[in-house]
C-alpha cells in the first residue's frame, strides 16, 4: 500500500511542470517596495517588513531583521471518511516551488485567504466550502489556530482543521487528489520530503485515532524495542495532567519581556536592499529574493514572488527518556519574535538555539551525543514562502541513567498523552515541535 502511494506521488511529480528563475526586483510585475516594506500590488497575500526587538534578556535584545508579515489566516484542512476497511484521508499532491521535489503530499485544502477569495484571479480552491460552511453530514473533529515559524513569520497563524465526512466524501476533482488509507498516509511521515509542512501540522493537531488501526500506539504494547514505551506514554495516568503544563507555560510567558516593533526595511542596520535581494551585510548573502514561477497545476499558471532563502541545513532534535517507568519527552520554552504569545512549547533542541549562544542549548547538544537516534527524516519547511529551506528532524532516546545538569525551569518533561491533549490548543506547540512529533505518527 505504501508503495502505491509513493508511486502515485512520483507520478504526480513527473506530471508537474514547474519552473522558476531568480529575477531582479525591477522585473517583478506584482511586487513593489513602498513605505519601507515589500508588498503585493493588490495589498493581499503577504509583505516583507523589518522588525526591531527590545528585550530583558540580551540574547533577544535588538534583533533587527526582515520578516514575512502575513496577518490573514489560512485554512489547512483534511477531509476524512469511514470505510469498511478503516479511515481514509483525502490528500493532495501539491506543487510548491520552494519544496525539495516540488510536489509533496498536502492537506485536502491548503489555501491562504487571498488564494481562496481569488485575489490572484485564478481558479477556485476545491473543497473550500467543506471548511468554510460544513454541511449537515460533515463533523468538524478538530479546529485550532496554530503558528508558523516564529523567527520568519510575524504573527502568522493558520486554521488546522480535520473534517469527518458522513456522506462518503467528495470525489477527487483531478488527478492531484486521492483518497488514501490511514496506514498509507502515516507511513509516508517516515519518508524524506514526502509530506509537506502544512500536512504534518494538521496531522499532529488531528485526532490521532483517525490515523491508528485501533487505540493509538497500542500495537507496540509488549514489544522488544523502544516503541514498547509509546502506548504507556500515551495512556499515562491522569495525574500527568496538562493543567500544570499550561501553568508552567503561562509563567514562562509572564516572565519574558520582549517588545517587537515593525520598522522600515531600509532602516535595518545589518541589511541592505540590492537590485535582486535583501542582503545580509555581514556575508553578502540574500535572505529575501524574487523568483518568477511557472506551473501547470496551480490556480494560476504564472506568477512572481519573493522567497525567504534557506542558506543552511537546520536541525531539530526531540529527546525522550524513560523516567519513573514512563517514556517522556523533553520540551523547552521557545521564545520567538513572531509569536503573538512570545513563548510556545518547542522541541528539545534546534540548531538556531545553538547559534544564539543560549547556555542550555550547549548542554543539550552534548547530551544528544550520548543518546540513540530512533527516528530521523529530512523535510522541507513551507515551500510556498521559503526556497529550499531544509531541516533534519530527529528523535533521540537517552539512557535512563542520563543526568541533566545545567537545565533550567524553562524545560519540562511531557508524556505523549499530554502532548496529544494539548495539541489542539492555539499557540501551545511550535511548528518545529509539530513536525518532530509527526514522525511518531508513522508508528501510531
C-alpha positions as CSV (number, residue, x, y, z in Angstrom):
1,X,0.0,0.0,0.0
2,X,2.8,2.4,0.9
3,X,4.4,1.6,-2.4
4,X,1.2,2.5,-4.3
5,X,1.1,6.0,-2.6
6,X,4.8,6.6,-3.1
7,X,4.4,5.6,-6.8
8,X,1.4,7.9,-7.1
9,X,3.4,10.8,-5.6
10,X,6.3,10.1,-8.0
11,X,3.8,10.1,-10.9
12,X,2.4,13.5,-9.9
13,X,5.9,14.8,-9.7
14,X,6.6,13.6,-13.2
15,X,3.4,15.2,-14.4
16,X,4.2,18.5,-12.8
17,X,5.7,21.2,-15.0
18,X,7.1,23.8,-12.6
19,X,10.0,26.1,-13.3
20,X,11.3,29.1,-11.5
21,X,14.2,31.5,-12.1
22,X,15.6,34.3,-10.0
23,X,14.7,37.8,-11.2
24,X,15.7,41.4,-10.2
25,X,13.1,43.4,-8.3
26,X,12.7,45.6,-11.4
27,X,11.4,42.6,-13.4
28,X,8.6,41.8,-10.9
29,X,5.1,42.7,-12.2
30,X,3.4,42.1,-8.8
31,X,5.7,43.3,-6.0
32,X,6.9,46.8,-5.0
33,X,8.9,48.5,-2.3
34,X,6.6,51.0,-0.7
35,X,6.7,52.9,2.7
36,X,9.6,50.7,4.0
37,X,8.1,47.3,3.1
38,X,7.9,44.9,0.2
39,X,4.3,44.3,-0.7
40,X,2.0,42.8,-3.3
41,X,0.4,45.4,-5.6
42,X,-3.1,44.1,-4.6
43,X,-2.4,44.7,-0.9
44,X,-3.1,40.9,-0.3
45,X,-1.1,37.8,0.2
46,X,1.8,38.9,2.3
47,X,4.5,41.5,2.7
48,X,8.1,41.7,3.9
49,X,8.9,44.1,6.7
50,X,11.6,44.9,9.2
51,X,11.5,44.2,12.9
52,X,13.5,45.5,15.8
53,X,13.2,43.9,19.3
54,X,13.6,45.3,22.8
55,X,14.0,42.5,25.4
56,X,15.1,42.0,29.0
57,X,17.5,39.2,28.0
58,X,20.5,40.3,26.0
59,X,20.2,37.3,23.6
60,X,16.8,38.6,22.4
61,X,17.5,42.3,22.6
62,X,18.0,44.5,19.5
63,X,17.3,41.8,16.9
64,X,16.9,43.6,13.6
65,X,15.9,41.5,10.6
66,X,13.4,41.2,7.7
67,X,10.4,39.0,8.4
68,X,7.3,37.9,6.5
69,X,4.1,39.7,7.6
70,X,1.0,37.7,6.6
71,X,-1.8,38.6,9.0
72,X,-4.5,36.8,7.2
73,X,-5.5,33.4,8.5
74,X,-5.1,30.4,6.0
75,X,-7.1,27.2,6.0
76,X,-5.2,23.9,6.3
77,X,-7.7,21.0,6.3
78,X,-8.1,17.3,5.8
79,X,-11.3,15.6,4.9
80,X,-11.6,12.1,6.4
81,X,-14.2,9.4,5.7
82,X,-15.0,6.0,7.3
83,X,-14.9,2.9,5.1
84,X,-15.3,-0.8,5.7
85,X,-11.6,-1.1,5.6
86,X,-10.9,1.8,8.0
87,X,-10.3,5.5,7.8
88,X,-9.4,7.2,4.6
89,X,-7.9,10.7,4.1
90,X,-8.2,12.9,1.1
91,X,-4.7,14.0,0.2
92,X,-3.5,16.5,-2.4
93,X,-0.3,16.2,-4.4
94,X,0.6,19.9,-4.2
95,X,3.3,21.7,-6.2
96,X,5.2,24.3,-4.2
97,X,8.2,25.9,-5.8
98,X,10.3,26.0,-2.6
99,X,9.9,22.3,-1.7
100,X,12.6,19.7,-2.4
101,X,10.9,17.5,-5.1
102,X,8.5,20.4,-5.6
103,X,5.4,18.1,-5.3
104,X,4.6,16.8,-1.8
105,X,1.6,15.3,0.0
106,X,-0.6,18.2,1.3
107,X,-3.9,18.6,3.1
108,X,-7.2,18.3,1.2
109,X,-7.3,22.1,1.3
110,X,-4.3,24.4,1.8
111,X,-5.1,28.0,1.0
112,X,-4.5,31.5,2.2
113,X,-7.4,33.9,2.4
114,X,-6.1,35.7,-0.6
115,X,-6.0,32.4,-2.5
116,X,-9.5,31.1,-1.7
117,X,-11.0,34.6,-2.2
118,X,-9.2,34.5,-5.6
119,X,-7.3,37.7,-5.3
120,X,-4.9,36.1,-7.9
121,X,-7.8,36.0,-10.4
122,X,-7.3,32.3,-10.9
123,X,-9.2,29.1,-10.3
124,X,-11.3,28.4,-7.2
125,X,-10.0,26.3,-4.4
126,X,-11.5,22.8,-4.5
127,X,-13.4,21.7,-1.4
128,X,-13.1,25.0,0.4
129,X,-16.8,25.1,1.2
130,X,-16.3,21.9,3.4
131,X,-14.3,24.1,5.7
132,X,-16.0,27.5,5.4
133,X,-19.5,26.2,5.7
134,X,-19.5,22.4,6.6
135,X,-22.7,20.6,5.6
136,X,-25.0,18.6,7.7
137,X,-23.1,15.4,7.0
138,X,-19.8,16.9,8.0
139,X,-18.4,16.9,11.5
140,X,-15.5,19.2,12.5
141,X,-13.4,16.9,14.6
142,X,-10.6,19.4,15.4
143,X,-10.1,23.0,14.6
144,X,-7.4,25.2,16.1
145,X,-5.2,28.2,15.1
146,X,-1.6,27.3,15.0
147,X,1.5,29.4,14.4
148,X,4.0,29.1,11.6
149,X,7.8,29.6,12.0
150,X,8.1,32.4,14.6
151,X,11.5,33.5,13.5
152,X,10.5,34.0,9.9
153,X,6.8,35.0,10.1
154,X,5.3,37.8,12.2
155,X,2.1,36.7,13.9
156,X,1.2,34.2,11.2
157,X,-1.5,31.6,12.2
158,X,-3.5,29.0,10.2
159,X,-6.7,27.1,11.0
160,X,-5.7,23.5,11.3
161,X,-8.9,21.5,10.6
162,X,-10.0,17.9,10.4
163,X,-13.5,17.3,9.0
164,X,-15.1,13.9,9.2
165,X,-17.4,13.3,6.2
166,X,-20.6,11.3,6.7
167,X,-21.7,11.3,3.0
168,X,-18.8,9.3,1.6
169,X,-16.7,12.3,1.0
170,X,-16.2,14.2,-2.3
171,X,-15.0,12.6,-5.5
172,X,-11.4,13.7,-6.3
173,X,-11.7,16.7,-8.6
174,X,-8.5,15.9,-10.5
175,X,-5.5,13.6,-10.7
176,X,-3.8,15.7,-8.0
177,X,-6.2,14.4,-5.2
178,X,-6.6,10.9,-3.9
179,X,-8.3,9.0,-1.1
180,X,-5.7,7.0,0.9
181,X,-5.9,4.6,3.8
182,X,-4.7,5.9,7.1
183,X,-1.9,3.3,7.2
184,X,-0.6,4.6,3.8
185,X,-0.6,8.2,4.9
186,X,1.1,7.6,8.3
187,X,3.8,5.5,6.7
188,X,4.8,8.4,4.4
189,X,5.5,10.5,7.5
190,X,8.7,8.4,8.0
191,X,9.9,9.3,4.5
192,X,12.1,12.2,3.4
193,X,10.5,15.1,1.6
194,X,7.2,13.3,1.1
195,X,4.7,15.1,3.4
196,X,4.7,18.9,3.4
197,X,4.9,21.1,6.5
198,X,1.2,22.0,6.5
199,X,0.1,18.4,6.3
200,X,2.5,17.5,9.1
201,X,1.0,20.3,11.2
202,X,-2.7,19.3,10.6
203,X,-2.0,15.6,11.3
204,X,-0.3,16.5,14.6
205,X,-3.3,18.6,15.6
206,X,-5.9,16.0,14.4
207,X,-7.5,13.1,16.4
208,X,-4.7,10.5,16.3
209,X,-7.3,7.8,16.5
210,X,-8.2,8.5,12.9
211,X,-4.7,7.5,11.9
212,X,-4.4,4.4,14.0
213,X,-5.9,1.0,13.4
214,X,-7.1,0.9,17.0
215,X,-6.0,2.7,20.1
216,X,-3.0,5.0,19.3
217,X,0.3,3.1,19.7
218,X,-1.4,0.1,21.1
219,X,0.2,-2.3,18.5
220,X,3.6,-1.8,20.2
221,X,2.5,-2.9,23.6
222,X,4.7,-5.7,24.9
223,X,7.3,-5.2,22.1
224,X,11.0,-5.6,22.4
225,X,12.2,-2.3,21.0
226,X,11.9,1.3,22.1
227,X,8.4,1.6,20.7
228,X,7.2,-0.5,23.5
229,X,7.2,2.6,25.6
230,X,4.8,4.6,23.3
231,X,1.5,3.1,24.5
232,X,2.3,3.7,28.1
233,X,3.3,7.2,27.4
234,X,0.1,7.9,25.5
235,X,-2.0,6.3,28.2
236,X,-0.1,7.8,31.2
237,X,-2.0,8.2,34.5
238,X,-4.5,11.1,35.0
239,X,-2.2,12.8,37.4
240,X,0.1,13.5,34.5
241,X,-2.3,16.3,33.8
242,X,-1.8,19.1,31.3
243,X,-3.0,21.8,33.7
244,X,0.4,22.0,35.3
245,X,2.0,22.3,31.8
246,X,-0.3,25.3,30.9
247,X,0.5,26.9,34.2
248,X,4.2,26.5,33.5
249,X,3.8,27.9,30.0
250,X,1.9,30.9,31.4
251,X,4.6,31.5,33.9
252,X,7.3,31.5,31.1
253,X,5.2,34.0,29.1
254,X,4.8,36.3,32.1
255,X,8.5,36.2,32.7
256,X,9.6,37.3,29.3
257,X,10.0,41.0,28.4
258,X,10.0,41.1,24.6
259,X,8.7,44.0,22.5
260,X,8.6,43.7,18.7
261,X,8.3,46.8,16.6
262,X,7.9,46.9,12.8
263,X,10.4,49.2,11.1
264,X,11.2,50.2,7.5
265,X,13.4,47.7,5.7
266,X,15.8,50.5,4.8
267,X,16.4,51.2,8.5
268,X,17.8,47.7,9.3
269,X,21.5,48.4,10.2
270,X,22.8,45.0,9.1
271,X,20.8,44.6,5.9
272,X,20.6,46.4,2.6
273,X,18.3,46.2,-0.4
274,X,20.1,45.5,-3.6
275,X,18.8,45.1,-7.2
276,X,18.0,41.4,-6.7
277,X,17.7,40.7,-2.9
278,X,17.5,41.8,0.7
279,X,21.1,41.1,1.7
280,X,22.9,40.5,5.0
281,X,25.8,42.9,5.1
282,X,28.0,40.5,7.1
283,X,28.3,37.9,4.4
284,X,26.6,39.4,1.4
285,X,24.1,36.6,1.2
286,X,20.5,37.3,0.1
287,X,17.8,36.4,2.7
288,X,14.9,37.5,0.5
289,X,15.0,37.1,-3.2
290,X,12.5,37.4,-6.1
291,X,11.6,34.5,-8.4
292,X,9.4,34.1,-11.5
293,X,7.4,30.8,-11.3
294,X,5.5,28.8,-14.0
295,X,3.3,25.8,-13.0
296,X,0.7,23.6,-14.7
297,X,-1.1,22.5,-11.6
298,X,-1.8,25.7,-9.6
299,X,-4.7,28.2,-9.6
300,X,-2.7,30.4,-12.0
301,X,-0.1,29.4,-14.5
302,X,2.5,32.2,-13.9
303,X,3.4,34.5,-11.1
304,X,6.4,36.1,-9.4
305,X,7.0,36.4,-5.7
306,X,9.7,36.9,-3.0
307,X,11.0,33.9,-1.2
308,X,12.8,33.5,2.1
309,X,16.0,31.8,1.1
310,X,17.4,28.9,3.0
311,X,21.2,29.2,3.5
312,X,22.0,26.2,5.6
313,X,20.5,22.8,6.7
314,X,18.8,23.3,10.0
315,X,18.4,20.5,12.6
316,X,15.7,19.8,15.2
317,X,16.2,17.1,17.9
318,X,13.5,15.8,20.2
319,X,14.8,14.0,23.2
320,X,13.0,11.3,25.1
321,X,13.8,9.1,28.1
322,X,12.3,6.5,30.4
323,X,11.6,8.4,33.6
324,X,9.8,6.7,36.5
325,X,8.8,3.9,34.2
326,X,7.2,6.2,31.6
327,X,8.6,7.4,28.3
328,X,8.7,11.2,28.5
329,X,9.8,13.9,26.0
330,X,11.9,16.9,27.0
331,X,10.4,20.2,25.8
332,X,11.6,23.7,26.2
333,X,10.0,27.2,26.3
334,X,10.8,28.6,22.8
335,X,11.0,32.4,22.6
336,X,10.5,33.8,19.1
337,X,9.7,37.3,18.0
338,X,7.0,36.2,15.5
339,X,4.8,34.5,18.1
340,X,1.9,36.5,19.4
341,X,2.3,34.7,22.7
342,X,6.1,35.3,22.5
343,X,6.6,31.8,24.1
344,X,5.5,28.4,22.8
345,X,6.5,24.8,23.6
346,X,9.3,23.8,21.3
347,X,11.4,20.7,20.8
348,X,14.4,19.9,23.0
349,X,16.9,21.5,20.7
350,X,17.2,23.4,17.5
351,X,20.3,24.4,15.6
352,X,19.3,28.1,15.7
353,X,19.2,27.9,19.5
354,X,22.9,26.9,19.4
355,X,23.6,29.8,17.1
356,X,22.1,32.2,19.6
357,X,24.5,31.0,22.3
358,X,21.9,30.1,24.9
359,X,23.7,28.0,27.6
360,X,21.0,25.3,27.9
361,X,21.4,24.7,24.1
362,X,25.1,23.8,24.7
363,X,24.2,21.4,27.5
364,X,21.6,19.6,25.4
365,X,23.9,19.5,22.3
366,X,26.3,17.5,24.5
367,X,23.6,15.2,25.8
368,X,22.4,14.4,22.3
369,X,25.7,12.7,21.6
370,X,25.0,10.2,24.5
371,X,21.6,9.2,23.1
372,X,20.5,6.7,20.4
373,X,18.7,8.0,17.3
374,X,15.3,6.3,17.0
375,X,13.8,8.2,14.0
376,X,15.0,10.8,11.5
377,X,13.7,12.5,8.4
378,X,14.7,15.3,6.1
379,X,11.9,17.8,5.4
380,X,11.2,21.0,3.5
381,X,9.7,23.8,5.5
382,X,7.0,26.0,4.0
383,X,7.7,25.6,0.3
384,X,5.2,28.4,-0.6
385,X,7.2,31.1,1.2
386,X,10.7,29.5,1.8
387,X,13.0,28.4,-1.0
388,X,14.9,25.1,-0.3
389,X,14.6,25.6,3.5
390,X,15.6,22.1,4.7
391,X,15.6,20.7,8.2
392,X,16.7,17.3,9.6
393,X,14.3,16.2,12.3
394,X,15.5,13.6,14.8
395,X,14.1,11.7,17.8
396,X,16.8,10.6,20.2
397,X,16.4,8.4,23.2
398,X,18.7,9.0,26.2
399,X,19.8,6.2,28.6
400,X,17.6,6.0,31.8
401,X,20.6,7.0,34.0
402,X,21.5,10.1,32.0
403,X,21.6,13.2,34.1
404,X,20.7,16.7,33.0
405,X,23.0,19.2,34.7
406,X,22.5,22.8,33.6
407,X,18.9,22.6,32.6
408,X,16.6,25.5,33.7
409,X,13.0,25.8,34.7
410,X,12.4,26.6,31.0
411,X,12.3,22.9,30.3
412,X,9.6,20.4,31.0
413,X,9.0,16.6,30.6
414,X,5.8,15.6,28.9
415,X,4.1,12.3,28.1
416,X,2.6,11.5,24.7
417,X,-0.9,11.7,26.3
418,X,-0.2,15.2,27.5
419,X,1.2,16.2,24.1
420,X,-1.9,14.9,22.3
421,X,-4.4,16.6,24.6
422,X,-2.5,19.9,24.3
423,X,-2.1,19.6,20.5
424,X,-5.4,21.3,19.6
425,X,-4.9,24.4,21.8
426,X,-3.9,27.5,20.0
427,X,-0.3,28.6,20.3
428,X,1.0,25.8,22.5
429,X,3.4,23.9,20.2
430,X,5.8,25.4,17.7
431,X,5.8,24.4,14.1
432,X,9.1,22.6,14.6
433,X,7.6,20.6,17.6
434,X,4.6,19.7,15.5
435,X,6.8,18.4,12.7
436,X,9.1,16.5,15.0
437,X,6.2,14.6,16.6
438,X,4.5,14.0,13.3
439,X,7.3,11.4,12.7
440,X,6.0,9.4,15.7
441,X,2.5,9.3,14.0
442,X,4.1,7.0,11.5
443,X,4.0,4.4,14.3
444,X,0.6,5.4,15.8
